[in-house]
Amino acid sequence: MRDTTSQDALPALLLEWYDVHAREMPWRVGPAARKAGERPDPYRVWMSEIMLQQTTVATVRDYFQRFVTRWPSVRDLAAAEDADVMGEWAGLGYYARARNLLKCARAVVSEHDGEFPADHAALLKLPGIGPYTAAAVSSIAFDLPHTVLDGNVERVMARLHDIHTPLPAAKPELMTKAEALTPETRPGDYAQAVMDLGATICSPKSPACGICPWRHPCAARAAGTQNELPMKSPKKAKPVRHGTVYLAQRADGAWLLETRPEKGLLGGMLGWPGSDWIDTAQERPQGPPPLPADWTEIPGEVRHTFTHFHLMLTVLTAQVPQESEPARGSFVRRQDFRPSDLPTVMRKAFDLVTN
């Protein structure tokens, strides 16, 4: 039989659990430190939330440390060179986030004198900050009672209330349930607690219900449906796109690279000149090479998956004379070129040629 613990008691139960089991994060002020008066740095909270979108905590940790070491404040980041920031972001994916990171930092400096506004509506007006990020920064950084709804919280709410409406259609209902539980007291700790609960106990597979602080009032546990939730609508098959990239190396070891257009996938990132990416494999897109050369096709292909499609790239390479003048891109000296500055798909092409 389901426990009749009142909804009003649930936040206190969760916070009691969080005070003991909070995860340690490089961007987090833990419950003990917060109780002692330490306050989170809004810059670090914002940075972590942007990085964590569509990315795991384990992946983000090192990137976060590098960013805040190199740019310790929002003013430092706002003054950074775009290429430096995009290079540090390489490999983290979803590159529009990096472009918006810079735009937001510069807006905070120019419009708010270098201080993140402690106001949910003002945060929403900043570049790259949507409802989720605004709620996260409002609650975690400024302890305002705004509700954070990420995948972990959606899963917890779906199970707590035994909601079988498939995602994404269930989002409004799950938000309503989550908002009803957001407390006025310690809302920042509560927001992190419910995310921790989903990440460590109410996990997607085999949730550890026996040690969950909400095990007794959980409707899905009582019904035995916890492993089925949250329900999700069937995903459409991703299309496959095809393209070609050209890797040219000069006699002195310099590589031919170009900066991709600001808009679109991998916008503002370094990359190899190449063709458009199209959905047909009937006629492999090549596009004109960036300069005349004896191009050789490398056996195999680059395979990479983006959010909405799979990509397959044919790789052609050539050794070109020192005096070569490309029609697009420019040569980057060997000592100035770091493969780690390339986005993952472009680095795969480099690895195919050099390994």
C-alpha positions in Angstrom: 0.0 0.0 0.0 1.2 3.5 -0.9 2.4 5.6 2.0 0.3 8.7 2.7 3.1 11.1 3.5 1.9 14.6 2.7 3.3 16.4 -0.3 4.4 19.2 2.1 6.7 16.8 3.8 8.5 15.6 0.7 11.0 18.6 0.3 12.2 18.2 3.9 12.7 14.5 3.4 14.7 15.1 0.3 16.8 17.8 1.8 17.6 15.7 4.8 18.9 13.0 2.4 20.8 15.6 0.3 22.6 17.0 3.4 24.2 13.6 3.8 24.5 12.3 0.2 25.1 15.4 -2.0 27.5 14.8 -4.9 30.7 16.8 -4.9 31.0 19.0 -8.0 33.7 21.5 -8.8 31.0 24.1 -9.5 28.8 23.3 -6.4 28.7 24.8 -3.0 27.7 21.8 -0.9 25.0 21.9 1.8 27.5 22.1 4.7 29.4 25.0 3.2 26.2 26.8 2.2 24.9 26.4 5.7 28.1 28.0 6.9 27.4 31.0 4.8 29.3 30.3 1.5 27.3 31.4 -1.5 27.6 29.9 -5.0 29.4 32.0 -7.8 26.7 32.7 -10.4 29.3 32.6 -13.1 30.4 29.1 -12.2 26.7 27.9 -11.8 25.9 29.4 -15.2 29.0 27.9 -16.9 28.3 24.4 -15.5 24.6 24.5 -16.6 25.5 25.5 -20.1 28.1 22.8 -20.3 25.8 20.1 -18.8 23.2 20.5 -21.5 23.1 17.3 -23.5 26.4 16.2 -21.8 27.3 14.1 -18.8 28.8 15.3 -15.5 31.8 13.0 -16.1 32.6 14.7 -19.4 32.0 18.2 -18.2 34.3 18.2 -15.2 37.6 18.6 -17.0 36.2 21.1 -19.5 34.8 23.2 -16.6 38.1 23.2 -14.8 40.0 24.3 -17.9 37.5 27.1 -18.6 37.4 28.6 -15.1 41.2 28.3 -14.8 41.8 30.1 -18.0 38.9 32.6 -17.6 38.2 32.9 -13.8 35.4 35.5 -14.2 32.7 36.5 -16.6 34.8 39.6 -17.5 37.7 37.4 -18.4 35.5 35.2 -20.6 33.9 38.2 -22.3 37.4 39.5 -23.2 38.5 36.2 -24.7 39.2 35.6 -28.4 36.4 33.6 -30.0 38.8 31.2 -31.5 40.4 30.4 -28.1 37.0 29.7 -26.6 35.9 27.5 -29.5 39.2 25.6 -29.3 38.8 24.9 -25.6 35.2 23.8 -26.3 36.2 21.4 -29.1 35.0 17.8 -28.3 32.2 18.9 -26.0 29.7 19.1 -28.8 26.6 21.2 -29.5 28.8 24.1 -30.5 26.0 26.7 -30.6 26.4 26.6 -26.8 30.0 27.9 -27.0 29.0 30.8 -29.3 26.1 31.7 -26.9 28.5 31.4 -24.0 30.6 34.2 -25.4 27.5 36.3 -26.4 26.1 35.9 -22.9 29.3 36.7 -21.1 29.6 39.9 -23.2 26.0 40.9 -22.5 26.5 40.4 -18.8 29.5 42.7 -18.9 27.9 45.4 -21.2 24.4 45.3 -19.8 24.8 44.3 -16.1 28.3 45.6 -15.2 29.7 42.1 -15.1 27.2 40.7 -12.6 24.6 38.1 -13.4 21.2 39.5 -12.6 19.5 37.9 -9.6 16.2 38.1 -11.5 14.6 35.2 -13.5 13.1 37.5 -16.1 16.4 39.4 -16.7 18.3 36.1 -17.0 15.8 34.9 -19.7 16.8 38.0 -21.8 20.4 37.0 -22.0 21.8 35.1 -25.0 21.7 31.3 -24.7 19.7 31.3 -21.5 16.3 29.5 -21.8 13.7 28.6 -19.2 15.7 25.7 -17.8 19.0 27.6 -17.4 17.3 30.6 -16.0 15.5 28.5 -13.4 18.8 26.7 -12.5 20.8 29.9 -12.1 17.9 31.6 -10.2 17.5 28.7 -7.8 21.1 27.4 -7.3 23.0 30.7 -7.5 20.4 33.1 -5.9 18.3 30.7 -3.8 15.1 31.8 -5.5 12.1 29.4 -5.7 12.2 28.5 -9.4 11.6 25.0 -10.6 14.3 23.1 -12.5 13.1 20.4 -14.8 15.8 18.3 -16.5 15.7 14.7 -17.5 16.5 13.5 -14.0 13.7 15.6 -12.5 11.2 14.4 -15.2 12.0 10.8 -14.3 11.6 11.4 -10.6 8.3 13.2 -11.0 6.9 10.6 -13.5 7.7 7.8 -11.0 6.7 9.6 -7.8 3.2 10.3 -9.3 3.0 7.2 -11.6 2.5 9.3 -14.7 2.2 7.3 -17.9 1.8 10.1 -20.4 4.8 9.7 -22.8 7.5 12.3 -23.1 7.7 14.9 -24.5 3.9 15.4 -24.2 4.1 14.8 -20.4 6.4 17.8 -19.8 3.7 20.3 -18.8 2.2 17.8 -16.3 5.6 16.9 -14.9 6.5 20.6 -14.5 3.2 21.2 -12.6 4.1 18.4 -10.2 7.7 19.6 -9.8 6.5 23.2 -9.2 4.1 22.0 -6.5 7.1 20.5 -4.6 9.6 23.4 -5.0 10.0 24.9 -1.5 10.4 28.5 -0.4 13.1 27.3 2.0 16.5 26.3 0.5 15.2 26.1 -3.1 18.7 26.0 -4.4 19.7 23.0 -2.4 16.4 21.4 -3.2 16.9 21.8 -7.0 20.3 20.1 -6.7 18.9 17.4 -4.4 16.1 16.3 -6.8 18.6 16.2 -9.7 21.0 14.2 -7.5 18.2 11.9 -6.6 17.5 11.2 -10.3 21.2 10.8 -11.2 22.2 8.4 -8.3 19.1 6.6 -7.0 16.1 7.1 -9.3 18.3 6.1 -12.3 16.9 5.2 -15.7 17.5 1.5 -15.3 17.2 -0.5 -12.0 16.4 2.3 -9.7 17.6 1.8 -6.1 14.1 2.1 -4.6 15.1 0.5 -1.3 17.3 3.4 -0.3 15.3 6.3 -1.8 14.1 9.0 0.6 10.8 9.1 -1.3 10.3 5.3 -1.5 7.2 5.3 0.7 5.2 8.0 -1.1 6.3 6.9 -4.6 3.2 5.8 -6.6 5.2 3.9 -9.2 7.0 1.9 -6.6 3.6 1.0 -5.0 2.3 0.0 -8.5 5.4 -1.8 -9.6 5.8 0.4 -12.7 9.0 2.3 -11.8 11.1 0.5 -14.4 8.6 1.5 -17.2 8.7 5.2 -16.4 9.0 7.7 -17.8 7.2 6.6 -21.0 8.7 8.0 -24.2 7.2 8.4 -27.6 8.9 6.3 -30.3 11.9 8.0 -31.9 12.0 8.6 -35.6 14.9 7.0 -37.4 17.7 9.5 -38.1 18.5 10.2 -41.7 22.1 9.6 -43.0 23.9 12.5 -44.7 27.0 12.2 -46.8 29.9 14.5 -47.6 33.6 14.9 -48.5 36.4 16.6 -46.7 39.9 17.6 -48.1 43.0 17.4 -46.0 45.9 19.1 -47.6 49.4 19.4 -46.0 52.1 21.7 -47.3 55.7 20.7 -47.6 56.6 22.5 -44.3 53.9 20.5 -42.4 51.2 23.2 -42.4 47.6 22.0 -42.7 44.9 23.7 -44.8 42.0 24.7 -42.5 39.1 27.0 -42.6 36.8 28.6 -40.0 33.2 27.4 -40.6 30.4 30.0 -41.0 29.1 31.3 -37.7 25.6 29.9 -38.3 24.9 26.3 -38.7 26.4 23.1 -37.3 30.0 23.5 -36.0 29.6 27.3 -36.5 32.8 29.2 -35.9 34.8 26.1 -35.5 38.0 25.1 -37.3 37.4 22.5 -39.9 38.6 20.9 -43.2 37.4 22.4 -46.5 34.8 20.1 -48.0 31.4 19.6 -49.6 27.9 20.2 -48.3 26.3 17.4 -46.3 23.4 15.9 -48.2 20.9 13.1 -47.6 21.5 11.1 -50.7 24.2 8.5 -51.1 23.3 7.9 -54.8 25.9 10.5 -55.9 28.6 11.2 -53.3 28.9 15.0 -52.8 32.4 16.2 -53.4 32.3 19.9 -54.3 35.3 21.5 -55.8 38.6 20.8 -53.9 40.2 23.8 -52.2 43.2 23.8 -54.5 44.5 21.7 -57.4 46.4 18.6 -56.2 46.8 14.9 -56.6 44.0 14.0 -54.2 44.0 10.5 -52.8 40.9 8.9 -51.2 41.7 7.4 -47.8 40.2 3.9 -47.3 37.3 3.8 -44.9 35.2 6.8 -43.9 34.4 9.0 -41.0 31.1 8.2 -39.2 29.6 10.7 -36.7 26.2 11.1 -35.1 24.6 14.5 -34.6 21.4 15.2 -32.8 19.2 14.9 -35.9 21.2 12.8 -38.3 24.1 10.4 -38.9 27.0 11.7 -41.0 29.4 9.7 -43.3 32.4 11.6 -44.7 34.7 10.5 -47.5 38.3 11.8 -46.8 40.7 12.9 -49.5 44.2 13.9 -48.8 47.1 15.5 -50.7 50.7 16.7 -50.2 50.9 20.2 -51.8 53.8 22.5 -52.7 55.0 25.3 -50.4 53.7 28.0 -52.8 50.1 26.6 -52.9 47.4 29.2 -52.8 44.0 27.7 -51.8 40.7 29.0 -53.1 39.3 28.6 -49.5 40.8 28.3 -46.1 44.4 29.1 -45.1 47.4 27.1 -44.0 48.1 26.8 -40.3 51.7 26.1 -39.3 52.5 22.8 -37.8 53.5 24.4 -34.5 50.3 26.4 -34.3 48.0 23.5 -35.1 46.4 21.5 -32.3 44.2 18.6 -33.4 42.4 19.0 -30.1 41.1 22.4 -31.3 39.0 20.6 -34.0 35.4 19.5 -33.3 35.1 15.7 -32.9 34.0 14.9 -36.5 36.9 16.9 -38.0 39.4 15.3 -35.6 38.1 11.8 -36.8 39.1 12.8 -40.3 42.5 13.9 -39.1 43.0 10.6 -37.3 41.9 8.6 -40.3 44.7 10.4 -42.4 47.5 10.3 -39.8 47.0 7.0 -38.1 
